[in-house]
Amino acid sequence: MGDISYGPLILSIKVAAIATIIVFFTGTFLARAFARKQFPGKTIIEAFFLLPLVLPPTVVGFGLLILFGKDQFLGKWLYDYAHLQIVFSWLGAVIASTVVAFPLMYQSASAAFKQVDGKLEAAAHTLGASKWRVFRTIALPLAWPGLLAGLVLTFARALGEFGATLMIAGYIPGRTDTIPMAIYFAVEVGDMNTATFWVIIIVALGFSTILWLSWWSNRNLRRFTVKRKGGTNRDA
Amino acid sequence: MLDAHLVKNLPDFKIDVNIKSAKGEVIVLFGSSGSGKTTCLDMIAGLVHPDSGHIRMGENTYFSSNQKPFPAEKRNVGYVMQDYALFPHMTADRNVQYGMKSVGKSEKSLALLDQFGIRHLRNAYPHEMSGGEKQRTAIARALAAEPNLLLLDEPLSALDDKARHDALTVITDIQRDLDIPIIMVTHNWTEAEKVATSIYKIEKGRLI
C-alpha cells in the first residue's frame, strides 16, 4: 500500500469540483428561468436536459466522443483555435461529469424554485425590489435547501462518474485516472489491495458529504421553521 | 388621486370596474369570494395587468392600453396580502426594513414596530407570531416603503374577535395619520362599515 499514488484522489476532487461549479450555476440559472414560464417546446427541452439520467453512461460518452473527437467539428475547432484537447485529457473527464451530473442539479433546483411561494416574490416586487433583488433575497434563500441537495448530489455523481469518462477520457495513469478508474483497473490487474483502498476513500468522501449536508440543513433551516423550546425570539 | 378603470377577462366572467379614491379615503371593495376583488388589487399593484382601461395615480400612469405597464416595483403601492406574505426567513425587523429606501433603516423600523405595538417581536420569525402580530408586521412593512397608496386584501379574515377589533383600530389610525388613499377588500359588511368612507359592492367583476 505504501506505493499508492494519491493522484487519483486529487484528480477526482479537481474534476468533481469543477464539474459541480459549472453544473450548479447552469442548473440553477436554467431551473429558475424555466420554473414559472410556459412556452412551446418547454417539455422537449426539459426532456433533453434530463436525458443523461436515463441513458447508459457509455451512450453519453459516445455522444461526447462524436462531439469532441479530434476529427469532429467541435473537437477540431477547440483544438485549432484554443489548443484544447478534450479526448484523452482531464478536461474530457470534467465534461463527462458535467453532462452526467447536470440532470440531478436541474431537477433539484427546479423543484426547489417551484416550491417558493410566488406571493412572497410578488410582495417583494410591491416593496420596490428588482427582479435580481427578489432572486437574491427571496427565491435563492428559500430554495437554498433544494439547491444544496442538488449541489451535493452533483458532487457525489461527478466524483463517481465512470462510464462516460472512460469513453471520452480513457485511462491514462497520471492524466485521467480518477478514483473510479483506479478501482476498475486495479481490479482488472488483480490488485485488490489498491482497489479496496480507493473504495474506502470514495465511500468515506460520499458519506462525509451527506453527513455534512444533514448537519448544515439542521443547523440553518431550523432557525426559521421550528419554534424554539421554552420560548421564541420575542423580547421579554 | 387614484383613478382606475380595470377591464380584464377571467375564465368565468369579465371584470369591468371604475375606482376613484382621494387622499385619506378608505375605499372598501365588498363582495363574496370569487367576485374579482383580489384581482382588482393585483391589477392596481401591477402584479397582473388589465386587458384594457387605465390606472392613474396622481400624475403617473401605471397602466394604459396604449403603453407599456409601469412595473410593480416602481409603483410605490403598499400591498398587504390576504395571508400577509411575510418573508419566512426574515425576522419582523428585516421584513419591515425590506422596502425601505434610505439610510437609518434600523431606527425607522424600530419606530414603526413601536407604533404598531410589536417592538418586542423585532427578532421573531413569522412562524413565531400570532395572526394579529403577522398582520401588524405586514402593515408596518407596507408602510415602511412610504407608499402613495395602501391596498389591504381581507386583512382581518384570519383574526379572532379581539385581534380583529385591534386591527380595525390600526386601519383607522393609518387613515387618520397618513394622507394616502386606502383600498380594502372584505366580504364582511360590519368591517366594511366600520372603516369605509365609500363602499363599492362588487359581484362577478361588476360594481352593483
Interface residues (C-beta under 8 A of the other chain):
Chain A: D117 K119 L120 A122 A123 A124 H125 T126 L127 G128 A129 S130 T137 I138 P141 L142 R223 F224 T225 K227 R228 T232 N233 R234 D235 A236
Chain B: A45 G46 L47 P71 A72 E73 K74 R75 N76 V77 G78 Y79 M81 D83 A85 F87 P88 H89 M90 T91 Y98 G99 K101 R119 H120 L121 R122 N123 A124 Y125 H127 E128 R141 A142 A145
